[in-house]
């Protein structure tokens, strides 16, 4: 069952401002009736400022009127009362400083073994930039002399599952026949 935001503060407000029974308030805020009675007696929630559920869109004034008229009536929380949290994007993936120098090696490995992968797929897999990919491809990267193609999975820059999915998507898109079995790093000996 949904409960209102700040249930104790809401219970304080309902006790002070309405003539609802302890059972009705307890049922609405999701507390035990004895706890609501303790709030009314001043034993619990001393110093808590009441939270107006009407002003905050959690309860309609008509609901309170129905509850005061009929002690067996159970208050209903408005559907739009609880705001849904905003979905947050994942944002940029953090790559430790020690692994950042290994990205060009992984890019070179992907370009050599899976040329059908598009630049956006490589960007997503390795959390790199198109500019870096282009520099590795053109051999204009500042560290070109030291780049050795190495598997990004063994370097820990992406997962085997993500690599397999990217290669499968690239193969489906381009019709490439590079069906080299992609084994997890643990199985490759």
Secondary structure as a PSIPRED ss2 file (coil, helix, strand):
# PSIPRED VFORMAT (PSIPRED V4.0)

   1 X C   1.000  0.000  0.000
   2 X C   1.000  0.000  0.000
   3 X C   1.000  0.000  0.000
   4 X C   1.000  0.000  0.000
   5 X C   1.000  0.000  0.000
   6 X C   1.000  0.000  0.000
   7 X H   0.000  1.000  0.000
   8 X H   0.000  1.000  0.000
   9 X H   0.000  1.000  0.000
  10 X H   0.000  1.000  0.000
  11 X H   0.000  1.000  0.000
  12 X H   0.000  1.000  0.000
  13 X H   0.000  1.000  0.000
  14 X H   0.000  1.000  0.000
  15 X H   0.000  1.000  0.000
  16 X H   0.000  1.000  0.000
  17 X H   0.000  1.000  0.000
  18 X C   1.000  0.000  0.000
  19 X C   1.000  0.000  0.000
  20 X C   1.000  0.000  0.000
  21 X C   1.000  0.000  0.000
  22 X H   0.000  1.000  0.000
  23 X H   0.000  1.000  0.000
  24 X H   0.000  1.000  0.000
  25 X H   0.000  1.000  0.000
  26 X H   0.000  1.000  0.000
  27 X H   0.000  1.000  0.000
  28 X H   0.000  1.000  0.000
  29 X H   0.000  1.000  0.000
  30 X C   1.000  0.000  0.000
  31 X C   1.000  0.000  0.000
  32 X C   1.000  0.000  0.000
  33 X H   0.000  1.000  0.000
  34 X H   0.000  1.000  0.000
  35 X H   0.000  1.000  0.000
  36 X H   0.000  1.000  0.000
  37 X H   0.000  1.000  0.000
  38 X H   0.000  1.000  0.000
  39 X H   0.000  1.000  0.000
  40 X H   0.000  1.000  0.000
  41 X H   0.000  1.000  0.000
  42 X C   1.000  0.000  0.000
  43 X C   1.000  0.000  0.000
  44 X C   1.000  0.000  0.000
  45 X C   1.000  0.000  0.000
  46 X C   1.000  0.000  0.000
  47 X C   1.000  0.000  0.000
  48 X C   1.000  0.000  0.000
  49 X C   1.000  0.000  0.000
  50 X C   1.000  0.000  0.000
  51 X C   1.000  0.000  0.000
  52 X C   1.000  0.000  0.000
  53 X C   1.000  0.000  0.000
  54 X C   1.000  0.000  0.000
  55 X C   1.000  0.000  0.000
  56 X C   1.000  0.000  0.000
  57 X C   1.000  0.000  0.000
  58 X C   1.000  0.000  0.000
  59 X C   1.000  0.000  0.000
  60 X C   1.000  0.000  0.000
  61 X H   0.000  1.000  0.000
  62 X H   0.000  1.000  0.000
  63 X H   0.000  1.000  0.000
  64 X H   0.000  1.000  0.000
  65 X H   0.000  1.000  0.000
  66 X H   0.000  1.000  0.000
  67 X H   0.000  1.000  0.000
  68 X H   0.000  1.000  0.000
  69 X H   0.000  1.000  0.000
  70 X C   1.000  0.000  0.000
  71 X C   1.000  0.000  0.000
  72 X C   1.000  0.000  0.000
  73 X C   1.000  0.000  0.000
  74 X C   1.000  0.000  0.000
  75 X C   1.000  0.000  0.000
  76 X C   1.000  0.000  0.000
  77 X C   1.000  0.000  0.000
  78 X C   1.000  0.000  0.000
  79 X C   1.000  0.000  0.000
  80 X C   1.000  0.000  0.000
  81 X C   1.000  0.000  0.000
  82 X C   1.000  0.000  0.000
  83 X C   1.000  0.000  0.000
  84 X C   1.000  0.000  0.000
  85 X C   1.000  0.000  0.000
  86 X C   1.000  0.000  0.000
  87 X C   1.000  0.000  0.000
  88 X C   1.000  0.000  0.000
  89 X C   1.000  0.000  0.000
  90 X C   1.000  0.000  0.000
  91 X C   1.000  0.000  0.000
  92 X C   1.000  0.000  0.000
  93 X C   1.000  0.000  0.000
  94 X C   1.000  0.000  0.000
  95 X C   1.000  0.000  0.000
  96 X C   1.000  0.000  0.000
  97 X H   0.000  1.000  0.000
  98 X H   0.000  1.000  0.000
  99 X H   0.000  1.000  0.000
 100 X H   0.000  1.000  0.000
 101 X C   1.000  0.000  0.000
 102 X C   1.000  0.000  0.000
 103 X H   0.000  1.000  0.000
 104 X H   0.000  1.000  0.000
 105 X H   0.000  1.000  0.000
 106 X H   0.000  1.000  0.000
 107 X H   0.000  1.000  0.000
 108 X H   0.000  1.000  0.000
 109 X H   0.000  1.000  0.000
 110 X H   0.000  1.000  0.000
 111 X H   0.000  1.000  0.000
 112 X H   0.000  1.000  0.000
 113 X H   0.000  1.000  0.000
 114 X C   1.000  0.000  0.000
 115 X C   1.000  0.000  0.000
 116 X C   1.000  0.000  0.000
 117 X C   1.000  0.000  0.000
 118 X C   1.000  0.000  0.000
 119 X H   0.000  1.000  0.000
 120 X H   0.000  1.000  0.000
 121 X H   0.000  1.000  0.000
 122 X H   0.000  1.000  0.000
 123 X H   0.000  1.000  0.000
 124 X H   0.000  1.000  0.000
 125 X H   0.000  1.000  0.000
 126 X H   0.000  1.000  0.000
 127 X C   1.000  0.000  0.000
 128 X C   1.000  0.000  0.000
 129 X C   1.000  0.000  0.000
 130 X H   0.000  1.000  0.000
 131 X H   0.000  1.000  0.000
 132 X H   0.000  1.000  0.000
 133 X H   0.000  1.000  0.000
 134 X H   0.000  1.000  0.000
 135 X H   0.000  1.000  0.000
 136 X H   0.000  1.000  0.000
 137 X H   0.000  1.000  0.000
 138 X H   0.000  1.000  0.000
 139 X C   1.000  0.000  0.000
 140 X C   1.000  0.000  0.000
 141 X C   1.000  0.000  0.000
 142 X C   1.000  0.000  0.000
 143 X C   1.000  0.000  0.000
 144 X H   0.000  1.000  0.000
 145 X H   0.000  1.000  0.000
 146 X H   0.000  1.000  0.000
 147 X C   1.000  0.000  0.000
 148 X C   1.000  0.000  0.000
 149 X C   1.000  0.000  0.000
 150 X C   1.000  0.000  0.000
 151 X C   1.000  0.000  0.000
 152 X H   0.000  1.000  0.000
 153 X H   0.000  1.000  0.000
 154 X H   0.000  1.000  0.000
 155 X H   0.000  1.000  0.000
 156 X C   1.000  0.000  0.000
 157 X C   1.000  0.000  0.000
 158 X C   1.000  0.000  0.000
 159 X C   1.000  0.000  0.000
 160 X H   0.000  1.000  0.000
 161 X H   0.000  1.000  0.000
 162 X H   0.000  1.000  0.000
 163 X H   0.000  1.000  0.000
 164 X H   0.000  1.000  0.000
 165 X H   0.000  1.000  0.000
 166 X H   0.000  1.000  0.000
 167 X H   0.000  1.000  0.000
 168 X H   0.000  1.000  0.000
 169 X H   0.000  1.000  0.000
 170 X H   0.000  1.000  0.000
 171 X H   0.000  1.000  0.000
 172 X H   0.000  1.000  0.000
 173 X H   0.000  1.000  0.000
 174 X H   0.000  1.000  0.000
 175 X C   1.000  0.000  0.000
 176 X C   1.000  0.000  0.000
 177 X C   1.000  0.000  0.000
 178 X C   1.000  0.000  0.000
 179 X C   1.000  0.000  0.000
 180 X C   1.000  0.000  0.000
 181 X C   1.000  0.000  0.000
 182 X C   1.000  0.000  0.000
 183 X C   1.000  0.000  0.000
 184 X C   1.000  0.000  0.000
 185 X C   1.000  0.000  0.000
 186 X C   1.000  0.000  0.000
 187 X C   1.000  0.000  0.000
 188 X C   1.000  0.000  0.000
 189 X C   1.000  0.000  0.000
